[in-house]
Amino acid sequence: MPTIDFAQGSTICSKGEPLRHLLIVMKGNAETSFGGQVFKFGQGDVLGLDAIHGGSHGFTYTATSDISIFSHPYEGIETLEALFNEKEDIKNIVVSSMCRQAAMFLQYHAAVKLEATRAYELVTKVHPLYEKLCDHYAFTAKKLPAIVAVTSPDVGDNVASWAHGFYVGVKELDAAVQKSFFASAGISMGFTLGGAEAIAGAVGTILNYLKYSDNISKVMLSPTGFDLLSVISELHIESATITGADAAVGQVMSPLISMLTNMKCVDNAKLKQRLDAYKSALDAKRSGGSTSSAASGGGEKKNLADSLGQIMTYAGYPADQSNKFARLIQEYTAQSDRGSSDEVVHKMRRELTNMFNEIYVKVFLNSLNEPTMPTVIKMFLNFGYMSAELAGYENADYLYSIADSLRGEPERGIYTAYEWLRAIYDGKKEPCRNEFDQDYPAYIAELKQTKRFDAEEEARLLADNHGKLMFELEHIFPIVNKLTFGRITTFCPVFSDNNVQRELEPSHITPDAIRESFKEITAVDFGAFYRETSYSNPEIGINRETINVEIMPEVILMPNVGVRGIMWQEIEGRKRTTPARMFAPIFLLVDLKPLMVKLTGEFRWEMCKRVQGSRWQDVTEASLTAEYVDYLQFYKHNRDLSTEVKQGVKTELQRARNNYKNVFTANYSDWVMYESGGSPRLNKFARKILMMYCPFKAEIRDALAQNPQYAEPLKRYVFQNQQRESLLTRMIQKMNQTGVEPPQEFLDELEFVKQ
């Protein structure tokens, strides 16, 4: 048996290597780390015994001192059995080492299991206590969406409850007793193989427990700063001067801090930073406030008291203007009919709107320099909230409860109002076009002409993110906020309960709801958001080929309770492969899917106009808009339409005030919502155009093919589509035959055509 020497710091064997030698430590020390835990080995240990079960090393072993190792070739279980029968000293070493290692890994398994279980028990106990304390001391509890997803640590743990005790018990047997017990090679083999299997089972389960603990620790201490620790510490600070609250909330806070302090997956530096800030604020509150009771009059919770004052202070609004605005809010709140067309109320709404927009700009600009925003400020920026009484106390409670957890999905193009404006300021997005269809560069070019500044100043302004933000805030935000509200004559941007005509929670538009709506639309009109673009690759003989790419729209949720969505622009700047921009109220009083279908129809129309340019109405160059305009312009002379159908088209035009786009959008909504299910709503001419330019997915087309009303319109689309599919198939086959790998863009295009 050769002896191999390793210097300190050397790798003895690596994870994943096949088990080819039994490595017995004769002198020195080694270690391996796993799951954040370091396991140490010394004289008499056999490294890699767990590998007997799977055949390869589960860990990397490193020498922590100069070390000498006896190495014996290992070719499988037969090798071990022969050794145990022939060399009792090696058998005893292996068995003794297996006792220690199995006990060590199973002890760690028990520890991580206990930590995960205690974390679950703590979270599920502490959060209801937090809500109960909020209710008792007249505070609004904040919603923690992550709490809903918390489940017990069921990680598929198959490690027997007795296993740890068994290996510890054997390890602690008197040496003579242990030697006598393992005198039989068969017993030793069974024990060793069982130990290797137990270690392997424990290792897999340990990883699952560690992952669970890491996930649940983020519910308690999240990188975003909004977590169980933040909401309870905030309650503790705010309620510290209320009789009995300091001690009551402290009793809930204490076990949470203890748990976080002892969890290995928690960032101790981040935890210390958070705890220091919490304790400092708590001490300041205790020393600076007088004792009060928990009562709160008028239904207003303590953390919503004087919301308007907090907002005005944050904005740095002048005192005289702040007082004027506060009086306006009071007068508006007192109105029995805030939607009245009375001149006094109308003037009040107009003044509130102008001042609200000024305050919004000031608050947003000040928020850019603040590492954290008060919850009431988030409510103002994302909901238009300013007063609990005006909003309605129940509504205010709900807004407060979701304000800190409110998130869009900017990575998927869904933004809250604050996220959108912040993205512009950070240079991640360009401003929208204004109501005159000017983008920011065109606006600067116009300024240059009127103010006569030089090219250097123009270049500076074009790169000025603050200027871009102000362009969005001044030229787009006020208009879009009013349009998405929907009832323009009674619009007031301040959140008011008279506008809440259904419960807020089901009215709240979430990223999940938007994505689901788009998913349902594209399951019918699969090409809705695809754009034609040019592809070239001269190296493989493709000079120019048209392919389709899907660009999903961006949706910005405006701070109001509204009824309308806006398809604001079909592309950004001049580049056709940029996302469209749609706006919707963050609280929607109508069903979301029909609204998104309508916006998709508007997008299809505007995108076609963009692509066709000045020839968007020219029927000699076939397109969606050209054929639809031709159909609507000359329907009276269309011999294929009956008198009854012509009357229907006339009614549609009257209803749409002769706006062809609006007629198409209404038809498109019927197309997606009803015609796709085989429920005819359109005349055959409109159906023919829509089938050509907004075709259904293949499975829907197949289902409708037997219906005579759809069979004829399908022929034209199927013929052209088959030609395109054949062309792409031949091109790809030719590439394969010549040894050229077809580009992914072509493979994707073929899949698109097959839809």
N, C-alpha and C positions, 0 to 999 in steps of 0.2 A: 504494500500500500504506500504510494509515494506521498511525500509531504511537500506542500506548496506554500511558499511564503508570499504574503502580500504586504506592501507598505501601507502605512496609514493614509486613508483617503482613497485607496484603490477600490475599484468595483470588483467584487468577487464573482458575482453572477448577476445577470440582468433579467428583468421581467420579460416573460415570453420565450426565453431560451428553453429548449427541451431539457428534461432532467436526464443527464448522462452520467452524473457522478453523485455519490453520497458524500457530502462535505462535512467533516467532523472537526469542530474547533478544538485544537490541542492547546493553543496558547494565544492570548490576546482577546480582542473584543470586536464585534460587528453590530450593525444595526440595519433596520429597514424602516421606512415610514409608510404609513397607509392611513388614509382618511384623517389626516391631521394629527395622527398619533405616532410616536416613535417607539419601536419595539427593539429591545436590546438583547444581544446574545453573547455568551461567553464560553469559557472552557466547558466541554462536555455537551454543547449544543450541536445539533445537526441542522445545517441550513437548508431550507427548501423542502421540509417534510410535507408541506401542503401540496407540493407538486406530485407526490405519489398518487394523488387522486386524479388529477387531470393530465399529467404527463409533461407539463411545462411549468416553469417558475411563475408564481403569481406576484413576486416582489423582486425588487433590485436590492441586493445586499452590499453594503459598503463597510470596509474596514475602518474602525474608529481608533485603532492603534495598529502597530505592526502585529501581524497575525500569522500563525502557522496552522495549516489545515491539512488533515489527512483526507485524501481523495480516493474513493473506491468506485470502480466502474459500475454503472447501473444500467441494466438492459430490460428492466421490467420487474413485475411482481416476483417472477421466478428467482431473480437475483436476490431479492430481499429474503425470500423463503430459504434459499440456500445459505445465506449468511447467518440467518437465525438458527439454522440447524447445525452449522459448522463452527460459528464463532460467537460464543455466549457473551463475550465482553462487548462486541459490537451490538448484539441484540439488546443488552442492558442499557447501553448508551442511547440507542435509538428510542427505546420505550420510555426511558427517563426524560429524554428531550421532548418526545411527543406529549408526555404529561404536562410539562411546563408550557409548551407552545399552545396546546389546545386550551389549557386553562387561561392563558394570557389573551388569546383572541376571543374566546367566549366571554371573558370578563369585560373586554372592550365592547363586545356585542351587547351585553347586558347594560352597560353604561349608556351607550347611544340610544338604545331602546327606551331606557328610563328617561333620558333627556327629551326625546321626542314625545313621549307620553305625557310628561309633566308640562311641556310647552303647550300641547293641545288642551290639556285640562285647564291650564292657566288662562289661555286666550278665551276659551268658551265660558269660563267663569267670570273673568274680569270685564269683558265687553258688556254683558247684561248689567253688571254692577255699575258701570259707567253710565249707561242709559238711565238706570234707576236713580242715580245721584243727580244727573242732569235734570230729570223731572222733579226731584225733591227740592232742588235748590233753584228752580226756575231758570234753567239754561236750556238752549236748544242743543240736542245731541247731534253730532256730525256722523253722517253715514260713512262707514268704511266698507267699500265694495269687496275688499279682499276677505273680509270676515265671512261673507256668504260662501266663499269657495273653500273654507277651512273644513277638512274632514279628519276623522281619526286616523292615526298612523298605521293604516292597513297596508303593509308593504310586502305581503306575501312571505311572512316570516315562518319558515319551517323548522327553525332550530328548536329542539325540544326544551321545555322549561327546566328539565332536570340535568341537561347536558353540562352546564357550567359547574354545578355542584358535584357531578360525577368526576370530572377531570381534576377539580381541585381536591376532592377527597382522595383520589388515587395518588395525586402528587404528594399529599401530606401523610401518606402511610409511612410507617417505620420502614427504613431501608431494608431490613431483613425480611419483613412481611412482604414488601413490594417485590423483592427478589424471588421469594418463594412462590408468590402468586403468578409471576411471569416466567416460571421455570419452563413451562411448556412453550415450544416454538409456535404452536397453533394459536394459543391464547395471545401471545405477543403479536403474531401476524394480524389477528382479528382486531386487537386493540389499536395497532398502528394504522391499519387501513380505515377503521372507524374514525380515528382521530383526524386523519387527513381529510376525510369526507366532511366531518364536523367543521373543520377550519374553513374548507371551501364554501360550505353553506353559510357559515357565519360571515365570511368576507362579502359575499354578494348581498346579504341582507343588511350588513353594516352600511354599505354604500347607499342603499335605499333609505335607511333611517337618516343618514347624514343629509341626503338631498331633501328629505321631508323637513328636517330641522332647519335647514338653510331657507327653505321656502316660508315656513311659518315664522321664522325670525324676522323676515321682511314685513310680515304683518305687524309685528311689534316695533321694529326699527327699520323703516324703509329708506332707500337711497333718495327718494323724492322728498322726504321730510314729513310726509303725511302718513301717519301710522297710529297704532294704539298708544304709543308713548306720547306722541304730540297732542292727541285729543285729551288724554287724561291729565297731562301736565298743564295744558291750557285751562282745563276746568279747575285744577287745583289752584293755579295762580289767580284766576278770575274770582274764585269763590273763597279765597283765603280769609277774607274779613267777615264772612258770614258765620254767624254763631254755629259751631259744630261742624262746619264744612271742612275746615283745615284738617282736622283729625280724621274725618270720615273718608275724604278723598286720599289722604296720606296712607291710610290702611290699604287702599286699592293699589296705590302707586308702588308701595314698598315691595310686594312680591314680584311685580313686573320688573322693577329695577334689579332685584336679586336674580331673577331668571336670565335677564339679558347679560348681566355681569358674568354669569357662569357658563354661558353658551359659547362653545369654541368657535362657532361660525360667525360670531358677531365681531364687527370691527371695533376693537376696544377704544381706539383713538376717536372714532366717530361718536361712539357712545359717551365717552368722557366729555366731548365737546357739547353734546346735546344736554347731558346732565348738568354740566357747569352753567349753561345758559338758563336751564330750568330752575336750578337752585338759586341763582343770582336774582332772577325775576321774582321768585317766590319770596325770598328774603326782603326784597324791595317792597313788595306788596304788603307783607306782614308789618313792616316798620312804618309804612306810609299811609295806611288806611285805617279807618275806624270800623268797629264792629257793626254789622247790619244784620237784618233778618233776611230770610229767604223769600219773602213775599214779593210779588211783582204785579203791579196793577195793570188793568186794562188788557190783559192777555199778552203783553209784550215781555219777552224773555230778556234777562239781564244782558246777555251778550248781543242783543239787538237794540238795546236802549241807546238813544241818540245816534242812530246810524247816520242821519243826515249831517250831524255835527262832525262825526269821524271823517266822512267823505269830504266835507268842505275844508276841514283842517288839512287833510292829506293833499288836497288840491292846491292849498295855499291861496284860496280865493279871497279877494279883499273883503274886509269885515262888512262894509256897507252893502256890497253885492250879496254876500252870504246871508245877511239878514233879510234882504229883499227876496232872495230865492226861498228862504225858510218860510216867509210870510205867504209867498205864492203857493208853496206846497201845502201849507195849512188851509188856505182858502180853497185850493183844488180838492183836497181831501174832504172838506166839508160839503162839497157840492153833492146834491142828491142825484144828479144825472151828469156824470163827467163826460158823457158822449153827446151832450146836448149841442144843438146847432145854434143855440143862443149866442149872440155876439159877445157877451161878457165871458162866457165859458170858452168860446172860440179864441178870444184874445188871450185868455189865461193859458190855454194850451200852446199858443204860438210863442208866448214869452217863455214858458217853461222849456219848450223845445230849443229855442235859441240859447238859453242859459245852460241847459243840459249839455248841448254839444260843446260849449266852451269849457264846462267843467270836465267833460269826458277827456278832452285833449290834455288839459292840465294834469288830471289824475294819471292818464296813461304815460305821459312824459315823466312824471315823478316816479312812477313804478319802475321805469327802466333802470334807475339807480338804486333800487331797493332789493337786497338779497331775498327778503321774504315780504309778502304782502298780507296785511290783515284780511281776514275772511270777508268782512263787510266790503272791502275794496274789490275783492274778486267778484262779489255779488253785483256790485255796481258795474264793473267792466263787462261781465259776461251775461248779466240779466237786465241791466238798467235799474236795478233796485236802489232805492234811496231812503225809504221810510217804511217801517213795519206796519204802521197804521194804514198808510196808503196802499201798501201791497196786500194787506190782510194778514192777520197774525199767523194763521195756519200756513199761508203761502210763504210768508217770510221765514217761518221755521223750516219749511222744506228747502227753500233756496239756500239757507244757511247750512243745512245738513249735507248738501251735495257740492257746495262751492269749492271746498278744498280738494275733493276727489274728482272734480270735473276735468276731463281730458278729451281732446279730440284724438285723431290719429294722423298727425301731419305726415308721417311716413307713408300713409295711404291716401293722402290728399283730403283729409277731413279735419277742419279747423274750428276751434271756438273763435269768437271775435278777437279775444286777446291774443291767442296763438297766431292768428293771421297777421295782425298788426305787428306783432313781435317778429315774425318771420320777415316782414318787409324791412323793419328796422335793422335786423341782423344781416340783411343782404341775401337772404335765402330765397326770397320771392320778389318779383317786380310788382309795382302797383297795378291796379286794374285800369282799364280805360274809363275816362270820365263820361258824363252824360252826353257829351258832344262827340263821343267815339274817339277822343284823343288819348293816346297813351302818354306816359311820362316824357319820353323824348320829344314827342310832338308838342307837348305843353311847354317844354323848355325852349323849343325852337320858336314858338309864338312869343314867349316872354322876351327872347333875344331880339325879336323884331320891334317889340313895343318899348322895351327898356334900353335897347341898343348897347348891350354889353358885348365884350369881345369873345373870341373862340375859347380863350383860356378859362374865362368865367363859365362859359357854357359847359366845358369839359368837367369843371369842378362840380357844377350843379348836377350833371348827369351821373356822377359817381357819389353824390351826397345821399346817404341812406336816411338822414334826418329829413331832408327835403322830400324824398320819396314817401316817407311816413306821413308828413304833413299833407302831401298831395292826396293820399288815400283818406286821411282823416277829414279833410276839408271838402274834397270834391266827390268822394264816393260813399263814405260811411253814412252821412246824414240822409242821402237820397235812398240808398239801399235799405237802411233801417226803416224808413217810411214805407217803401214799396213792399217789403216783406211783411210788415204789419198788415197791409192789405186794405184797411179802411182809412184811406188817405185823409178824408175830411175830418175825422175824429182822432187823428194820430197825436199821441203824446208819448215821447220815448221813456218817460219815467214809469217803472213797473207799477201798475195799478190793478187792484182786484176786480174792477169793473170789466176789465178785458179778459179775465180768466173765466171762460165759459164751460170749461170741463176741468177735471182734476189735473193738477200739474204733472204728477208722476207719469201717467200714461201719455201725456202730451209731450213729454221731454224727448227730444230727438237725440238719439245716441249714435255713435259710429257704427255699432252693430246693426242698428235698424237701417241706416243708410246703405251699408254694404249688402244687407239682405235684399233691399229694394232693387238695387242695381243687379244683383244676382238673379232675381226673378225676372227682371226685364231682359237681360241678356240670355236667359234660358229660352226666351221666345224670339227676340230680335238679336241674334247672336252677333251681328255686325254693327250694332248700334254705335260703338265707340272705336271702331277700327278706322284708320286713316290710310289712304294710299300714299306711298312714299317711294322714292327711287332707290334701287339697289344696284351697285356696280361692283364687279370684281374681275378686272381685266386679266388677272393671272390665270383664271380658269375659264376665260372666254366670255364672261358676262359683261357687256359694255353698259347696258342700262335695262333694268327690268323693274316693273311695278310690283310692289308687294304691299301687303296690308299689315299694319301694326296697331295693337290696341292701346289706346291712351285714355285711361279713366279720368273723368272730370274731377276737379277740386270742388269741394262743398264747404262753404263758410257759413257757420251758424250765427245769426245776428241776435243781439240782446233784446228780444221782444217776444211777446205772445202774439203770434200772427196767423194768417190764413193763406199766405201766398209765397210761392217760390219764384225766383228770378233766374233765368238763364242769361247771365250778364255778358259773357263773351265766349266765343267758340275757340279761340286760341290766344296765346300770349304773344304780343308783338306781331311779327310776320311769319314766324316759324310754325308750320302746320302740324308738327309733331309735339306741340306743347298742350297741356291740359286745358280743357274748357273750365270756366268758372261759373259756379252756380251758388246762389245765396238762398238761405231758408231761415225762418225764425227758429230759435232754439226750443221754443215751446209752440207746437203746431196744433191748431184747433181743428184741422181736417185730417183725413187719412193720408199717410205718407206715400204709399205706393202710387195712387193716382196722380199725386203731385209730381213725383219723380218721373212717371211716364210722360206727363205733359212736358216737363223740362227736357226730357230726352228727345221728344218730338221737335221741340224748338231748336235743340242743338243740331239735329239732323238737317233741318231746313237751313240754319245759318251756316253750317259747315259746308253744305253743298254750294251755297252762294259764295262762300270764301274760295272754294276750289275753282268754281266756274268763272269767277270774276265778273267782268262786264257782260258775259254771255250767259248769265244765270237764267235768263228768260228766253234764250234762243233755242227753239225746239229743234233746229237743225243739228244742234250738238246735244244729243240726248242726255238728260240728267233728271234727277228727282224734281227740282224746282221748275225746270223748263217744261216738263210734261204736265206737272200739276197746274202751272199757270195757264198753259195752253188749254187744258181740260176745263178749268174754271172760267176762262175768258170766253170760250166758244161753246159752252155747254148747250146753249139754245139752238145751235146749228148742228149739234151732234146727233146724227140719225140713229146711232146705236142706243140712245137714251130715250126711254118712253116719256110721255107727257108727265106721268106721275113722278118719275125720277127727276126730271127737269125742275119740277116744282120743289122737290126736296132739296136740290142743289141751290135753288133760289133762296129757300128758307135758310139754308146754311150760310150763304153769303150775307143775308140780311142780319142774321144773328151775329156774324163776325164783322159786321160793318164793312163788308167788301174787302176785308183783309185776308189775302190768300194764305198767308202764313198761319193765321188763326184757324182757318178752315182745315188746313192740312194737320195742324196739331190736334184738333178735335178728332179728325179721322184716324190719326195715328194712335190716339188713346183708345179708340174703339178697336183698332187693329190688334193692339197688344192685349187689351183687357178682355175682349169678347171674340173677335174673329179667330184668334189663335186657338180657341176652344171649340171652333165649329159653330159659333153663334153669329150668323150674318147680321151686320149692321150697316155695311157700306154698299153703294151701288157697284156694278161690275167694273165700271171704268176706274173708279178710285181703287178698287181691290186689285186691279191689274197693275196699276202703277206701284202700289205699295208692295205687292208680291215681287216685283222686279227689283226695287231699290231697298226694301226693308224686309227681306225674306225671313221666313220662320226657320227654325232649326230643322234638320233632316227628319227627326222623328215626328215633328208636328206636320211637316209637309207630307210625309208618308201617310199619316192618319187622315189628312184632309184630301188626299189624292182621289179617293173614291167619290167625293162629293162633287157633283157637276158644277157647282158655283165656284169651286176652287181649281178644278182640273184644268180649265182653259188658261187661267192666269199663270198656273204653274209651268205650263209648257215652255213659255218664253224664257223664264228664269232657268229652268232645268237645261234647256238647250245650250244657253250661253255658259252655264256653269260647267256642263260636261266638256265643252270645248276647252275651257280654262284648265280643268282638272287633267284632261288628256295631254295638253301642252306641257304642264308642269311634270307630269309623270314621265313623258318622253325625255324631257331635259334631264331629270334626275337619273333615269336609266342610262342615258348616254354618258353622264358623268361617271357612273359606277362602272360602265364597260371600259372606259378609258383610264380607270384607276384614279379618278379625281373624287375626292370626298365631297359630297354635296354640302353646300353651306347650310347651317341651321336655319337661316332665314328662308331658304327654299322649302325645307321640310316643314317649317311652321306655316308657310303659305299654303302648302298642299293640305295640311290639316284644317286650315281656315276654310278653304274651298270645299272640303268634304263635309263641313258642318251643315 
